[in-house]
Amino acid sequence: MIATLLFFVCRLDRGRIPVHEVQDILATWGTRGSPAGAHTRRTQNIYRGEIDPIPCHSHNDYQQPLPLYDALTAGCTSVEADIWLQDGDLLVGHEERSLDLSRTLESLYLDPLVSILEDRNANQNLIDGADPWGSPNGVYSTNSSIPLTLLIDVKTDSADTIPVLVNQLSSLRDQGYLTHFDGTHTVRGPVTVVITGNTDFDNVLEEKDRIVFLDAPLDHPWSQGRPTDVKSYNKENSYYASASFDKAIGKPSVLGDLSDEQMEKIREQIKGAHERGLKVRYWDTPGWPNREKIWDVLWKKGVDVLNVDELKEAKEFLHRM
C-alpha cells in the first residue's frame, strides 16, 4: 500500500516533487498504527542532517517495511532490488509469483531518489547536471560526497531487461545524479548503479557512456562464463566484487570461529579485489548467534560494505567500530 502511495505521489509531477510533500503524505497516511506512521519521524531525519552514513548494504531491501527509506534512515550506503521485466515494466520482488504491479523499480526507488536528490540540490547552481564546485550533493547531508549504491539483481533475460533499466534510469542520468564511465574515466555521481544476476559482460562494455557497472565475482573471477583474464574486471567496468560467504569461505565453527585457511581466503580475496579498484561485499553471511562475530572479522579484514538484513543491529555494530 505504501509503495502504491509513493508511486502516485511521484507521478503527480515528474518535473519536481518537493520531498516535504511526500513526508506530509506519509505523516498523515494511516497514522493509526500503519507502517507509515511508525517510520515518518525516522524518515524525516534524512533531510534534517541527523543521519551519518555507514558502510552497510541493505540486502533484499524491498522486503523492509518501507523500502529505501528504512535503509536511508539507518544510514546504509547501499541498497538492493531484484527486478523482473513484465509487460514492459520492471517489477521488484524476490520471486516471480510474489510480484505486485504497484511495486516497480520506479515507484520504490528511482522516483523517490529523484525527489530526495532534487531537494538536496535545490539551492545548487547546476549546469548540465553538474555543480561547478563539484558533483551534485548525495542523499546524506552529513556527508554529501558519499554516493548511494543501487545494486540491481536482474532476474529476467539480460538482453531484454537491461535496455529497459537504462531507459528508466534516465530520470537520474539527465540531472547528473548517476556515476558513469565516459569512455576515458569514471565520473562520480550521488548514485552508482551496479547490476548483478543475469548480466552480460560484453554487452555492458559495448556502451561507450556507461551508467551501469558490474558486480565482479570475488572468489573466482576467471570462472566459466566470465572473462578468462582476471584483470578484465576493473574499476572502469565494475564497482563491487561479491561472493557468497558460505560458498567462497565456508561455514564457521559452532562458536563462530574461522580456520586459518578460511582467514587466508578472506585476506586474499579482499586483496585481489582492492588491487583491481573494486569494493568487496560478502553475501550469505552467517546469521545469529555468530552474525556479529563474522561481521567483526570481515570489517577488520577490510571489506568495504557489510551485507545485512537487520538494519538496526548493523547500525549499532558499525557505530561501535
N, C-alpha and C positions, 0 to 999 in steps of 0.2 A: 504493500500500500504506500509506504513512504517513497519507494522507488518510483511508483506511478506519479505521485505528487510532484517529486522533483522533476520528472520528465516533462509534465505540463507546465510547471513553473518556468523551466528553462526554454520551453518552446514559445512562451509568451512574447519574448523579444530576443531573437538570436543576435541582435546587434550588440546589446549590453544589458545585462540583468544585474542590478545592484545586489551585492551579496546580502546587505541588510534586509532586503525584501524576502530572500529565501529564509533567512533567520527568523523574520517575523512570522512567516507562514509556519515554519517548523515549531515556533514557540507557541502557537495557538492551535496547532493540529493535534487533536486527540489528547489534550493535556490531562484528561482523567485516566492516568495510568498507561497512556500509549507510549511506544518506544521513543517517539519524537520528543515528548515531554521530558523523558529521562535524559536525553542527550543534548538538549538545547544549550544548557549552560556551558558544558564542556566544548561544544562546537563553537560557541561564540568566542572562546578563548583563543582560537586560531587567529582571529582578526584583531585581538587586543594585544598581541605580542607576549602572551603569557606561557607559551609552549616552546621548549627547547627541543630542536630536532635530535633524534637519537638514531644510531645505525641499526634499525630493525626493519625486517621485511614482513609485511602482513600477508602471510600465506593464505591463499584462497580467501582473499579479503571480502569478497562478495557474500561470504557466509556470516560476516559480522552483522549485528543488529542494524547498524547504519553504515553500509559500505562507504569507503573512502573517508568519511568524516570520523569514524571511530579511530582509524589508523592515524589520521592527522592530529586528532586531539591527544593521542598517545605520544605523538612526536615521530612516528615512523617516517623514514625517508624512502620507503619503497613499498609498493602495493602490487598485488597480483590479481589478475582477472582471466578466467578461462572463457574463450569466445567460440561461438558456433555460428556459422553462416546459415541463415534460414530465410528464404524469400527475400533475399537482397539486403537483409539487415544482420547485425551482429548481436546475438543474444549472449548473455552472461550466465553461466551456471556450471556446476560440477559434472552433471550427467545430462545427456540429451533429453531423457524422459522428464527431467525436472525443470526444463526451461519454461520461462514465462515471457510472453510477448512484451510486457511492460518493463522487464529488466534487461535493458540493452546497454551496450558499451557507452553510447552517448548519454543516456539518462543517468547511469550510475557513476560515470567517471568523466567523460570528455566535457559535457556541458557544465557540470559543477566546477571542474578545473578552470575552464574559461572564465567563469564568473569570479572565482577566487582570485585568479591572476589579474583580471581586469581591475578588480578592486584594489589589489596590492600595487598596481601600476597606474592608478587613476591620475596621479599627480606627476607622472614622469613624462618628459618630452620625448615621446617615441618617434623615431624616424625610420620608416621601413621596418618596423617591428623591433628596432634596436635602440636602446638607451645610449646617447652619445657618450655617457660616462661609464659605460659597461653594459652587461647583459641586463635584461628585464629582471625585476625582483622575483624571487621564488615565493613559495607558499608561506614560508615561515619568516615573520618579521624580525625574530630574534637573530636570524642568520639568513639573510635573503640570498646569499650566494650558493647555498646548498640546494642542489636540484632534487626533485622528486622523481624516482624511477617508477615507471609504469611497466611492469612485467606482464606481457600478454601471452598466455598459453593458447596457441592455435590448435583447436580440436578438429576442425574440418580441413578439407583439402587446401593445401598452401596456395596452389595456383589460382584458386577461386577466391579464397578468403583474404589474402594479403592485399590485393588491389582495393578491395572494399575498405579494409582497415586504413590504408594510406589515404584514401579519399575522405574518410571520416575524420582523420587527423588534421585535415586542412583547417578546421576551426582553431586549432592551436598553432599550426605551422604559419598561417597567414599573419599572425600577430607576433611572430618571432619568439614564441614560447617553447619551441622544440629544439633540443640538441640535434645537430645534423652534421653530416660529413660533406663538405663542399667540393670534394674531388682532390683536395690538397691537404686539408687538416680538419679536425673536428671543432665545430663551433658550439660551445656550451650554451644551453638554454635552461630555463626553470624546470622543464620536464624532459626526461630522457626515456624514450620508448624502447623496450627490449622485447624481442619475440623469442619464444621457445615452443617446444612441441613440434607440430608439423611445419617445419621451415625448410627452405631450400637455400643452401649456402650460395650457390652460383647465381640464383635469381636475385638474391638480395644485393650481391656485389655488382650486378648489372646496372643498378640505379646509380647515376653519377652524383646526384644530390640526395643522399640517403637520410631519411628521417627515422628509420628503424634500425636497431642494432641487434646482433645475435647474442644468444646465451651459449657460450662455448662449453664443450664437455670438459669438466675439470679433471676427471680421472683418466680418461683415455682420449685425448684429442685426435689420435690417429686411428680411431676405431672404424669399423665398416660403415660405409655410407657417409663418412666425413672426409675432409681433405687429408691426404696422406702426410703432408708436411705439417708438423706441429706449429710452425710459425705462420700457417695460413690464418689462424685466429689471432687477431691483434687488436689494438685499441682503435684502429680505423674502421673495423667492421663489427666489433663485438664490444660488449660492456661488462657483462658478468661472465664468470666461469663457474659453472654449477655442477653438483653431483649429489646423488642420494648418499647420505651418510652411511646408511645401512649397507648399501652395495659397495661403496668405494672404500669404506673404512672397516665396517663390520660392527657387530653388536658389542657394547661394553660388558664388563662383568656384572654380576648381580648387584654389586655395590657401586657400579658406575665407573669403574676404573678401566683404563685402556692400556693395552700392552705396549712395550717399547716399539714393536713393529708397527702398530697402529699409529702411534705418535709420530713415527718417522714418515709414514704415508701422508699424514696431515701436513707435516712440515714441507715435504717435497712438493705436494700438490699446490700448496699456497705459494711456495717459492716459484714454481713454474708459471702459475697464472700471473703473479706480480711481475715477473720478468717480461711478460707479454703486455703489460699495462692493463690487466683485467682485474676486476673486483671479484672476490671469492664469496660464494654462498653455498652452504650445505643445506639440503632439504632432507626431509625424512629423518630428522634427528630424534634421539630418544626422548620420550615424554617423562612424566612424573613416575618414580621419585628421583630419577637421575638427570632430569632436564637441566637444572642449573649447573650441575657438575660438568656436564658436557659443554654447556654454554661457556663456562669459565675456561675450559681447555681451548675451545675454538677461539674465543676472544683473545686470550693470551698468546695464541699461536699466530694471530694476525688476520683472521677472517675479517672481511670488510662490512658484512651485514649479517645479523642473526636472523634466521628464518623462523618465524614464530606464529603460533595460533593464539596464544594467550598474551594479549597486548598489555594488560595491566602488569602482569608478572614480569614481562620483558622490560617494560619501562622501569620498574623498581630495580631489577637486576642491573641494568645498564647505568642507572643513576648511582649505584653503589660502586661501580668500577672506576 
